[in-house]
Amino acid sequence: MQYASSDQNTAAGNEMWTRRLWGDWASVSRRSRLADQFAILMAISLPWSTTVLGIFTVLWLITLATVIDIFQFRKQLRRPSCWLPVALFCLAVAGMAWADAPLGARTYAVGTMAKLLAIPLLIYQFERSENGIRILLAFLASCTALLALSWLNWLDPRTVLPSGRPIGVPVKNWITQGVEFVLCIFGAAALAVVMWRKQRPYAATGFALLGVAFFLNMAFVASSRTSLVSLPVLLLISTLRYIGWRRAIALNLMIVIAAMLTWFLAPNLRKRIDSIQQEYSLRDSRITSVGLRLEYWSHARKFISSAPLIGHGTGSIKTLFEREAVGKTVTDEQVVANPHNQTLYFAIEWGAIGVILLYAMWITHFLLFTEMRWISWLGTIVVSQNIFDSLFNSHLSDYVEGWIYVLGVGVAAGMVSRTRKPPPTAAPSG
């Protein structure tokens, strides 16, 4: 009798949980919250693992698909900020038709553009959700954990990482880490201003110190030259656009003084910047990072001139470099599928059409963030960073850097749009 009673209790418990889970799934509002939670998990995993990010992205897409109002979403796709990313992906798919490249290379290149399809979905989602700020805070918190691990590894490399990895770079590489930390510097600064205006001086001081910690890590521990060069450019863009010119001049003067002091105190910073000139002067005698980029760009101009309108097709870059290397003594570093410049990447594969669409998307997204609000400021930083860094890397096509752009623009644009108009009525439950 006791066994029978136990089985009945177990069955009743299982039935209760089944009903509860089904009830949660049957509710549109609860599915919407679940989609928000998966987006938060995407932001948390972004600095750490591409595999985990991919899993949460699939779960987010499945959940979001169950709550989208197709009619409203189709109306949203009329906006240039939404249809331009879709157009770039469609161009990549169409470009497979005229590409003289292996199927695997063409498929992979299309895959690098697929993440752009998430931009209109994120804008749609966070026009209707109040949880956009949680996405940004989740990314900042995740990068703060990465920051702590980086400092710990720098102080004692044996305690954190196995041998063979760069000091202060626990995961990925210093270029990716630099992109993340630059965004966190500006994000922490924005939150410090918000907290100060809300008369919360302790929180404002905490966020300000966090931003300083990110900057000092880039100066003393692990420096990406692209990110170091982008910092003053992004600072100039953001201050001139969102701060009065007198305050902007005073603030920039203070930052210049602080930067000069950091320059004298941080040998790692001086070494990374000085290496640019050193590598340029040695480019003819040995392979250097600067020399390789110049070589990539030189070959890229030749490829573009032979197919200026529609390019050589999706996934064709490595094939072109391989043909260029025939009969020459080259290393693997000289035969690449990425010219380390986003404009050249698009021009080689999709010609002038691709470049026009790329710049149209960048400009459209930049103009989304015209209001004098902190979220517009962050949106401007995300777009400006991607444009500037793409002079030296193909960050929109790269996995992590591309997803940073997609999440940043999609969430920020949705939040800005939400404040401009009342939220749409929810779709009927079911």
C-alpha positions, 0 to 999 in steps of 0.5 A: 500500500505504501508503494502504491501511495508513493507511485500515485504521489510521483505521478501526481507530481509529474502531472502537476509539473507537466501542467505548469510547464505547459501553462508557462509555454501556452502563455504568450507573455511567459514565452516572451519573458523566456525569449528575453532570458535566452537573449540575456544568456546570449549576452553572458556567453558572448565573451566566453564560448561560441558553442554556448552562444550558438545553443542559446541563440537557437533556443532564443530563435525558437522561443521568439518565433512562437510570439512574433506577430507576423503582420507587425513584423512584416511592417517593421521590415519596411524600415531600412534599419531592418531590411538592409541587414536582410538584403546583405544576407540575401546578397551573400546567398545570391553570390554563391551562384557566381563564386568560383570557390569550393561549396564549403567556402561558399557555405561558410561565407554565407554563414558569417552573414546569417547573424545579420538576420537577428537585427530586425528580430532583436529590434522587434523584441525589445520594442515590446520588452522592458528587459533591454537594459538587462541584456546590456548589464548582463554583457557588462557583468560577463566582461567584468568577470573576464576582466577579473580573470585577466588581472588575476592571470597577469598577477600570477599566470600559473593560477588561472591558465594553462601554459601557451596562452597570452598573459591576461587573455583567458579566452579568445584573443586580445583583439576580441577582448579589446573590442569587448573592453572598449565597449565596457569602458563607455558602457560603465561611463554611461551608467556612471552618468545615469547614476549620478543624475539619479543622485546615487553617488556610490553607484556612480563612483563604482561604475566610474572605477569599473571603467577605469579598471577596464582601461588600465587592463588594456594599458598594463595587461593585454592591449589590442592596437586596434582598440587602443587607436579606436579609443580616442576616436570613439571618445571624440565622436561621443563627446562632440555629439552628446556633450556641449563643445565647452564641456567636451573640450574640458573633458578631452583635455583631462583625458589627454592628461590622464592618457599621457600619464598612463603612457609613461607608467605603462610599458605594455602600452608603449610597446604595443603602439611602438610596434606599429612603426617597427613592424612597418619598417621591417615589413620587407625583411620579415613577415610582420602583422602590419606588413601582412595587412598591407600585402592583403590590401594590395592584392585585394585592390587587384582582385576588386579591379577585375570584378568591380560591380558584383565581385567574385562571389561569396567565399571566393577570397581564399581561392583568389589568394591561392591563385595569386600565390601560384609559383611564389614562395609564400607562407600560410599567413599570406593565403587567407580568406579575410583581407582584414578590412571589411570594405575590401571583404565586401568589395572582393566578394560582392563588388560595389553593390555589396559596399553600397549596402554595407555603408547604407546599413552602417549609416542607417544604424548610426542615424538611429541614435540621434537622441540625447539619451544614454542608450543612444550614446551606447548605440552610437559607440557600438556602430562607430566602433564597428565602422572604425575597427573594420578599417583593420579587421573584418569585424562584421564578418567575424563571429564574436565581434559581429554578434557584439554589433548585432546584439548591441544595435538590435537591443539599443535600437529596440529600446530607443524605438520603444521610448518613441511610441507606445508599445504595440498591443500584445498578440493574442495568447495561444 
